[in-house]
Every structure is written in structure tokens, then in C-alpha cells.
Amino acid sequence: MNDYLASVILGIVEGLTEFLPVSSTAHLRLLEPWLDISLKDPYWKMYTVVIQLGAILSVVVYFWGRILQFCHSYPRGESGTKRWFNHPLALTMLAFVVTAGPAFLLTKKIEDNLESPYVMGGALLVGGIIMWVVDVLFTRPTVPRMEDMKVIDAVGIGIAQIFSAVFPGTSRSMSTIASGQIFGLSRTAALEFSFFVCIPTMMAATLYSLLKFVRGKEGQVPMDAHRWVILAIGFVISFVVALVVIKWFMNWVRTRGFVPFAVYRIILGIIVVALAMKGILHA
């Protein structure tokens, strides 16, 4: 397939799936054979990291007002009752630290699992079931806003994120949202915290990956004008599409639940496993 068209498609899919609880990693792997490109190729591996940065930037842009609000109110909070360790900014960084340490130590295991469609399909399937059950059972939140969260909530969500790092297909947003609901967060609060935690978590992961490319640890990636344009196209499209998706998803969650996404995950998980068994998807 033409590289420009492939970049447009991958950018759209990344923007659509990065923050929905459906796993962007699984969708990009599913596209690989149909786009006639190898995401194991050093250039395309770097490409997926770069377009992910575009999606991250959309979160910063969308929540810029909230970010400034939290920065101005630190450490006492808007109500003046917070302390330095339980302010929303501190809780965001706490969840990030809880996730980042173990995820870094398990880097090799994560890389192995990224190559397994069976792990990915199973994670999609199991995660969808968990998400469905949680959304149906935990309907009486005790934490209506992100500002009302406690330290234990952030720690629990951080631990849940480790599973999404180790088992691709789990979806970082799914694990954050579902664990948040289990800890008593409202759907809106769980989703908002999911977006905030993704900023340091994804930024650290993507920058670390880019650093490995710069150092040549992921193989040599010779660049020319054509390849820079392909990167730019994917980055911009991913940013724009993700920005639209964030706004839509926040509005959706205020009036509806996550069950439709859970059903989609279950169906997609079955498809991924079936394709793997037929040899269409392979490690």
C-alpha cells in the first residue's frame, strides 16, 4: 500500500483508539497485514511511537484549563483542605510512579507479549468481561470528582495499570477506568483521572522508546524527506482525531456507560485469537 495512505489510516486508528478502552496496540497489529507493512520494521516501530506522541499532545491541549487550575491550587486545593500528597496533581504522579517502576523492570516481558496475538486477544477478551461486570455492578460512586480522590485510590489505579503494560490488549484506559470504578470513582472522575495519568505515563514510555531509537538499540532507521513527511502526517492526524475523540468520549460517559466498549472488546478479542489460529496474525 502507498506509504502516505498507510500513514493516514494508522494516524486515524491511533487517534480513535488510544484513549477509548479498546487497546490501540491491538488495532495497529490488526492493521499490519492489511496495510502490507511490518510494524516490526525499525522505521514503522518508531512511527507508532511518534504518532502516539501526537495523541498525548491532544490530552494536554484538551485539559489545559484543568491542568492550570490544579497547578494554581497546589498544594491546598480549591477548597483549601488538601495537602501536598493528596492534591490531584500529587495523586496523578503517585499513580504514575506506582506503574512506572514495575513496568520498567518488566520491559523484557512486555516486549515478548507485544509479539503474541494470543496474549493480546486474551487480554481484550478478559478485559472486556471485567469492564462489563464492573460497569454493571459499581453504580453507586462515593468519589464524584477527581478532586475527591484519596491516596489509596491513586495507588490502586497505578497497580491496575501495570497489568495493561505487561499484557498488551488490556488497554491502559480500560484498566484505569475499571479500577477507578471499583475504588468508588464516578465514571466521569475515573475517565478524567485516566486522561491525567496518561500524560506522564505515556510521555515517559514514548520518550524512552524514542531514546532507544536514537541510540540505535532498536536498529538503524535511515531518514529522508519522504519518511519525515510520513511521520508528520501520522503525528498531525493522530493529534486531531484524538482531540475529537476525547471531547466526544467525555460527553458520552456523562450520560452512558462503558458496556458498548466492553462488548466490542470481547468481539475483537475473539477475532484476534481466531486470526492467530489461522496464521494471519503471528508473533
N, C-alpha and C positions, 0 to 999 in steps of 0.2 A: 504494500500500500504506500501511497505517497506520504513522505515524512510530514508534510505540512498538515494534511488531513488527519494523520495519526495523532499529531500533537494537539490539534483542535479537539478530537474525540477524547483523548486522555485528560486534557485540561478540564473539559466539561464533566467527565466522570469523577475526577478528583474533587472538583468543586461541589458536585452533587452529594458525594458520599463521605467526605472527610468528617463532617460533623453530624450527619444523620447516624443513628445507631445501627448501621448495616455493614460496616467494615469496608473502607476504601481499598485496603490491601487485597481483599478477595475480589473486588470488582476489577482492579487493574490486572490481577493474574488471569481472570476470566477473559479479559480482552486480548491478552497476549497472543494466543494462537489466531485470533480473527484479524488482528492488525498486521500479522506477519512480521512481528518484531520480537526480539528476545529481551525481556526485562532483566536477564542475567548479563547482557552486554554492558560493559562498564559505562558507556555513554548513557544508555537508557536507564540504568540504575541511578546515575547521577541526575538524570532528567526527572525521575519520580521524586527525588529529594527536593529539587528546585521548585517544582510545581506545588509541593506540599508547603513550602515557604510562602507561596502566594496565598494559599488558603489560610495560613496562620495570620498573615497580614490583615486579612479581611476581618478576623476576630478583633484585632486591635482597633481597627477603624470603626467597626460597629459599636464596640463597647468603650470607645474613647471617653465619653462623658462619664460613665460609671467608674472608669479607671481613675480619672482625675478627681472624682468625688471621693473615692476611697483614699487616694493619696493625700488629699487635703484634710480628711478627717482622722488620719492616722496620728497617734495610736488610740485616742479616746473614742473614736467613732462619732457618728452623727448625734447619738443620744448622750454621749459623754460617759457611758458606763463600761466601755471596752478597755482592755489593757493591751499591751504590746503583743502578747502572744495569742489573743483570741479575736483580734481585728480581722475582718475578711481578707485583707492582704496577707497577714501572717498565716492564716489558715490555708490560703492558696499555696503559699510557699511550703508550708508544712506537708500538705498532700503531695507536692512535687518531690520533696526530699524523701518521703517515705517510699515513693515509687522509684525514684532515680537510682538510689543506691543498689537495691537488689536487681533492678533491671540491668544496670551496668555490669554487675557481677555475672549475670546470666546471658551476656551478649552472645556467646557461642551457641547456647541452647536456642536462643531466639533466632539466630541466623539459620540454624538447622531446620527449625519449624517453619520458617518462611518458605522453605523449599518443598514442604509437604502439603499437597492438596487435601490429604486425608485429615490432617490436623486442622487445616483451615475450614473444611467443610463441617467437621465435627464441632468446631468452636462456634460456627454460625448456627448450627442446629441447636446445640445445648444452650447457647446464649439466648437464642430466640425463645426457647421454652422458659428459661429463667425470667427473661424480661416480661413475658406474658403473665406468668404466675405473680410476679412482684407487682405489676401494674393493676392486677385484679384484686390482690389481697391487701396491699398497703394503700388504702384510700382515705385514711384519716391522718394527715400530716400534723406533726407537732412543731415543725420548723417552717413557717410560711415564707420567710425571706432568707436570702443568703446572709444578711446581717445578723440573723438569729442563730446561726450555726455555732456549735461548740467544738472544742479541740478533738474530742472523740469522734465526731462526725468526719472531720478532715482526715484523721488517721485511718479510719475505716475505709473511706473512699480511696485514699492513697494505696492501701493494701490491695483493694479490688483492682486498681489499675495495673498492678504487677501482672495479674493474670492476662490482661489484654496485651501486655508487652510480650509475654512468653508464648502466648497462643494466638498467632495472627488469625483474624477472623472473629475473635471475641468482640472487637471494637472498643476502643478507648471510651467513646462517649456512652456506649451501652453499659459498660462496667461502672462508669461514674454515675450515670443516671439511676441504674437499678440499685446500686449500693446506697446512693443518697436517699432513695425512697425507703429502703429498709431501715435507714437510720432516722427516718421521720421527716425528711425534707419533702416539701411540696414538689410537684412536677416542675413548676417554674423555677423554684430555688435550686433543685437538682440540676436542671438544664443549664441555668446561668453559671453555677459553680463549675459544671463540666466545661463550659467555654473558658472560664477564667483559668482553670487548672491546665487546660490545653496550651495556653500561651507559653509558660516556662517549660512544660514537659516536651511539647513538640519542637519548640525552638532549640532546646538543648539536644534533642535526638537528631534533628536535621542538621544542625551545625556540626555535631560530632561526625555525622556521616559525610558531610561535605569536606571536613578536615581530612578524613581518610582518603578521599579522592585527591585532594590537593597534595597529600604526601605520597600518593601513588600506591597506597595499600589495597585499593580496590582495582588496580590495573591502570594502565596508561589510558588517558582519554584525550587524544589529539583533537583540538578545536579549530574550527574555521568559521567563516562568516555564516555559512549555511546552518551549522549546528547552533551557533549563538541565536540565530533567528528562531529556530525550532524551540529552543529553551524559552525565549522571550514570549513566544505565542502561548506556550503551555502555562507559563507563570501568570500572564495577564488574564487569560481565560479562567484559570483556576481561581484567581482572586475575585473576579467579577461574579462568577457563578456562586462561589461560596458565600459572598456577601448577600446575594439574593436569598440563598437557602437559609442562612442564619435568621434573617428577618422573617421569612415565611415560617420557619420551624418554631421560633419563639411565639408567634401568633397562634400557630396550630396547637401547641402544648397548653396554652391558656384555656382552651375550650375542649380539647380532645386528649386522649391518652396515647400510649405507645403501642397498643396492641397491633395496629396495622403493620408497624415496622417489625414486630415480633413474628407475625405470620410470614412476612416477606423473608425474614432471615431463615426461618425453618424451610421454606420452599427452596431458597437459594442454597442452603446447606446440603439439601438432598441432591440438587443439581450438580453441585461441585463434586460430591462424593461419586455420583454416577459418572460424571465426565472423567474422573480419575480412574475409576474401574475400567472404563473403556479405553484408557490410554490417551485421551485427548488432552487431559491435564496431567502433567507428571513433574516429579521433583527435578 
